[in-house]
């Protein structure tokens, strides 16, 4: 039974049996951790508990007897591994120090996309000193260039790729470096231009487009959006980016009541055209189980009618108006004149985007990615860099 993954970031110094659970002390200067016996049996990493190849659970959670307790705890491999023996006479279970430390909240867990690399909020007074970017040939050449691109998106919520050929084939090849292109009612790889008449949407015009997130009408909004500028002959049309993470965290700090309202009240979005009526709802600011920022969803163009009790509706309008004011404060805008050869990709769960009005011809080729595909690619790239 050798399925346990080793970790150099954590080591067990002592494991003591106690009523109802195991008390673990660490070699690092961390507080001790307690793990319930039932939970430990359910989370074994030995081959009886976990498939070593697929990492899928083999243990039958619902057959674990109530009142189960460990009868012995053995520390192995220099504190990297723990072997537990059980009162029901079943096979011992193995546990890595790395997994125990992560699930105790002491080190990054499996959900971490790029351990040690945190997103950097940007807004007025804290804008990026230069636009994060990678050359197309570097991204396409190997894993190091791909990782640099993915990490820039993770840190800043967007990135540029320079030197991109102005073709659909190059756009598709670049997108597939991250993962499968997402299919929507707009297709997989789509053309964005005022000359496209297939969809009645403000995006397919020359008008100003205020900062927003896409697909508020989708239960699972795309995680990434990519634009490759194929053609530009005119003036104006600068792309606008706003960091929703920075906006949300500033609102949390300065107007906590408004922040709470925007994390609680679900706002519906919809998209309607002949033969299509998409609708979904979620709060403008979505938090994860730890209370951390997860997603911003704001598109007043696509907001569907909804009504709340009078006092709550008034509170919502106040909070939503404050969020809108901060998003549309031009000091928080990053303006990027996207021209042929440049591709912009951004995190649609974090970064709002818009466009200045323009004159002339402007043709983009674009696509979406699922959020989980981006996260997966970044995790794999980050773990490969560590080995």
Secondary structure, DSSP 8 states (H G I E B T S, - for coil): -------TT--EEEEEEETTEEEEEESSS---EEEEHHHHHHT--STTTB-TTT--B-S-GGGS-TT--EEEEEEEGGGTEEEEEETT----EEEEHHHHHHHTTSS--TT-SSTT-------TT---SS--EEEHHHHHH-HHHHHHHHHHHHHHSEEEEES--SSHHHHHHHHHTTS----BTTBSSEEE-TT--SS--TTSSSS-EEEE-S-TTSTT--SEEEEEEEEEEEEE--EEEEEHHHHHHHHHHH-HHHHHHHHHSEEEEEEEETTEEEEEEEESEEE-TTS-EEEE---TTSB------HHHHHHHHHHHHHHHHHHT-GGG-EEE---TT-EEEEETTTEEEEE--EEEEEEEEEEEE-HHHHHHHHHHHHHHHH-
